[in-house]
Amino acid sequence: MTEQDFIPKAYSQSVQNGKVTWESPSNIALIKYWGKKKDQIPENPSISFTLNNCKTITSLTFSKIENTGDFSFEVFLDGDKKDDFKPKIQTFFERVEVYLPFLKTYHFVIETKNTFPHSSGIASSASGMSALALCLMSIEKRLQPETKNEFFTQKVSFLSRLGSGSACRSIEGDLIVWGQTDSIEGSTDLYGIKYPYEVHKNFKQYQDTILLVDKGEKQVSSTVGHNLMHNHPYAGNRFQQAHGNLEKLKPILESGNLDSFIALIESEALTLHAMMMTSMPYFILMKPNTLEIINKIWQFRQDTGLHVSFTLDAGANVHVLYPKNETTKILEFIKSELVAYCQNGHYICDQIGFGARQLTM
């Protein structure tokens, strides 16, 4: 597939108005994407667990208007009008207009809400942009009913990427690969694909308890952080490492070796933050309590032999990962030892999910 394949021919139907609603989850990368080229193309491949409970629900109401040459839309979060969201959506519409040429012929009312608290420190761009892309593609499917399901999924992921890179990994589950690599057949920079190889039962129903260490706005945005990789002294080595780590992950996922899985994903998390600390300008997104939690996890794992581990996104919060059959003891440990390091004691229990779901036509 190329970008040209996503530019539609003339639509066979016309639609005056309607409403569509989708829910789409967030995801957490195991092999991290950090650094991108033009048009949201990743510098290295990544693989993520799709989450189940942390998701965005978006309704898109649309009505036909005269094409004035401008995009026409309103945005609401939890029922409140959010004009400060409009620039990001305007940029998204500008990027995808060539692939969705109907955009300037409708007025849109975008109503969105998250199942996790706003400003909780959970990145909502992946779930939010993918939910919006799904709604837009549902309109295109009405205009072009012959659209096949596989193409629909690929194009939604492709469009989501143009809104937020990691959003392309939120359409399906449970393991999604994004970025071309020789390790994964069918992988591409243009959209996410389902991990195509065998996965051991140890990784089914994997748990993710998200510890909300810091709910404030990050001092350096992910967009700025990605751009700092352009002149980073270790960028080339990092991109090569990500390819190698994805290759190493394949036999781990097949064999169910939890110890090797833990070593690899924790190394990836710390490498992500090492790239931030060695960029110019340098910055640190981890907080003291992030490090306290990591040390507690290491000590508990050593003392008990249980397979609790952590990963981090581009922030201070900690994703505590563990197999479902060890939930009781690990969740007890989280509540008794780790929640004290969370802002206002807030945490979210989640697990692997299987992608987005349409709620209304």
N, C-alpha and C positions, 0 to 999 in steps of 0.2 A: 504493500500500500504506500502511496505517496500523498502529499497534501492535496494534489489535484483531484484525487479520488473522492475527496469529501466536498467538492464543489458541486452542488446539485444541478441537474438539467431542469428544464422548465417544469413547474409543478403541474400535476394532472388534476388537482382539485382546488377549490377555493373555500375558505372558512371565514365567516364574518366575526365571530366572537366565541368565547368559551372560557373554561377554567380547568386547570390541571394541577394536581398536587403530588409531589414525590417526597419521600424521606430518603436521606443518604447519610451514611455513617462517616465518621472520621477514620483515620488509620494510623498505625504507628510503624515506622520503618525499622527493620532489623539491620539491613545493610543501608547505610545512610546516603541520601542524595544531598550534596553540598557543592554548589557551583553550577552555573548554567550558561549556555550560549544564547545567541539571538533566538527569539520566538519560543522561549521557555523550553529549549532543548537541553536535557541534562548532560553534564560533563561525565557522569558515570552512572552505571545502572544501580537500581535499588530494588529491595523487596520488602514488603510490609505485611503485617497482620491487619486485616480489616476488623474494625471494632463492631460491637453490636449495639450497645446502649447509648454511646455518645454520638448523636446524630442531629442533623438539621432537617426540619420539615418546612418545605417551601410550597406555597400556592401561587400560581401565576394566572391572573385574570387578564384576558386580552380582547381587544375590540378594534375593528378595522378603522383606519383613519386615512386621510390623504397623505401621501408621501411628501413631506415638507423639506426633506433633506436632513432632518435631525432625528435622533432617537427620542422617543417619548415614553417616560416611565416614572413611577413613584415607588418608593421603597419603605416598607414598614417592618420593624422588629418588635415582636411581642405587642403588636397593635399600635406602636408609636411610630410616627413618621421619622425617617432617618435620612435626612438630606446629606449627612456626612458620609453615608455609604455610596452616594451616587457617583462620585469620581471613579471609584474602583469598577463599578458596573459599567460606566461609560467607557472606560478603557477596555473592558472585556468585550463589550458590544463592538467597539471599533476593530478589535482583533479578529472577531469571529464573523463579521458581517459578510465577508466574501463567501463563507460557508453556510450562512443562514440569511440569504438575501431578502427574506420577508421582514427583517427586523424593523425597518423604518416605515412599514405599512400598518403597524399596530401600535396602540397605546397599551402599555403593560402596567399592571399593579402587582408588585412583588411583595408578598406577605411571608415573612420567615420567622422561625423560632427555633431555638436549640433545646434539646433535652437536658443539656448540662448548663449550669449557670453562666450567664453572660459575664465576660471578664474573669472567668474562673481559671484562666491560664491554659485551657485546652484550646489548641489551634482550631478555629472554626472555618478557616478558609477552604480546607479540603472538603468538608461536608457541605459548606454553604455554596461553593462554586459548582460542585458536582450536582447538587440538588437543582440549582438554577439551570444548568446545562441539560439535565434530564427533562425539565419542564419545556424548555425550548425545542428539544428534539421531539417531544410528544406532539408539539404543534406541527413540526415539519412532517411527522408521520401522518398527520391528518391531511396535509397538503400533498403528500406522496405516499398513499396507503400501501404501495407495493414494496416499501422499504422492509428489508429482511431483518430479523432480530439480531443476527450476528453483526451486521453492518451498523444497526442502531447502537449496539453496545460499543463498538469500536469508535464510532463518531462521537458519542457522548464523552467517552474517555479522552478523545482527541480535543474536543471543545473545552472540557474541564481543565485540561493541561494549560490552555491559553488563559484561563482565569487564575489558576494557582497550580503550580507544577504537581504537587502531591495529590491534588484533587483527582487526577487521572487514576489513582490507585483506590478510589472509594466506590467505584461502580459495582464491582463484583467482590467476591471473597473466595476462600478465606486467606489465601496467600496470593499476592499480586506482584508481578515483576514489571518494572518500567525502566526502559533504557536498553539500547542494543548491546548485546554481549554474546560472544561465541559460546558461553556456558549454557545459555537458555535458548532452545529452539523456538523461533517465532517472536523473539523479543524485538522491540523497536523503540526508538526515541519518541515516536509520535503518540503512543497511547499505552496504557497498561494492559497486560495479559494475565490470565490465570496461570499460576505456576503449573507447568505441564507434567511434572514427574511425581513419582510415588512419595507419599508423606506418611511417616509412621504414626501409629495411634497415639503415641506420647504427645504429639503436637495437636491432636484434635481437642477442641473445647479448651484450649489454653486460656488461662486467666490473666487479666491485666487490671491491677488495682492502681489507680492514678492518684498519687499523693500531691496535693496542691500546695506546694511550698511557697509560691509567690504568685499572687493574682494580678499584680500590677503590669503595666505596659512595659514590654521589653525595652532596654536602653538602646539596643540596636535591632532594627527590623530584620526579618529573614531576607528580604529583598536586598538590603544593604550588605548583609553578611555574605550572600551568594556572590555579589559583585566583587567583594574583597578577595575572592579566590582568583580573579583574573591575573593579579600580579603576585600571588602568594608564592613564597619560595619553595613550599613543599607540595604545591598543587598537583604537579605531574605524578609524584609518588603516591599521593592520596588517591588519585583517579585510578591508577594501576592497582593499588591495594584493594579498592572496592571490587574491581573485576575479579581479582584473586580470591577475595573473601566469599564472593557469590559462588565461585567454583567450589570452594571448601565447604560451603553450606549444603550443597546437594547431597553428598553422602551422609551428612549429619541428619538431614531431614528424613532420608530413607531409612537409616539404621535406628533412629530414635535415641541417639547418644546425647543425653541431656547435659552431661558435663562439658562436652565439646561445644554444644549449642551455647551454653552460658558463657564460656570463655570467648567465643567469637562475637556474640552480640554485645557483651559488656565492653570489649575492646573497641568495637565500632562506635559505641556511644561516647566513650572517652576520646576516641580519635576525632569525632565531630567537634567536640569542645576544644580539643588541642588545636584544631585548625583556626578556631576563633581566637584563641589566646596567642597564636603566632602570626596572625595577619597584621597588616599595617594600614590603618590603626588597629591595635589589638583591643580585645574586649572580653569580658567574662560574664556569661549569663547564669552560671551556677551561683547559688547562694551558700552561705555557711551551713544551712540546714540540709541542702542537697548533699553535701559531703558527709554530714553526720548520718544521714539515711544510708548512703552507700556503705560506709564503714560498719553500720549496724547490720546491714544485709550480709556483708562478707563474714562478720563474726558469727551470726546466726547460722549461716550455711556451713561454716566450719564446725560449729558445735553440734549441729543436728544431722548433717548429711542430707538435708532436704534441698530440693532443686529450686530454690528461690533465686531470682536474678533481677537485674534492673536494665532498663534502657532509658535514654533521654532524648527528647526532641530539642529544638533550638530554644531552650528556656531552662528555668530552674526546677520545673516539676519532674517527678520521678515516676516512671512506669514500672511497677513491680510485676514481673512476669513469673508464672509458675504453672505446673501441670494441674489439671482439675483434681486428680486423685490425692493431691497433697493440700487441698484447699483449707481444710479445717485447722490444721496446726499453723499454716502460714498466715491465714487471715487472723488468727488469734495473736500471732506475733506482730502483725501489722497494727492491730488495734491497741495492743499493750505497749509496744515499743516505738512505733514509727509515726503514728498519728500526732503525737505530741510535737513533731517538727513541722506539721502542716499549718498553714495560715488559718486561724480560727478552727483548727481541727478538721478541715474539710478534705475529703477524699471521695473518689468515685470507684465503685466496683464494676468492672466491665469484663468482657471476654471476646473471643474471636467471633466474628459475624460473617455473613455471607452476602453483603452488598445492599444495594439500594432497592426500594420497593415503591411501586406506584400505589397511591392511596385513592385517588379519584381520577376519572377521565376528564 
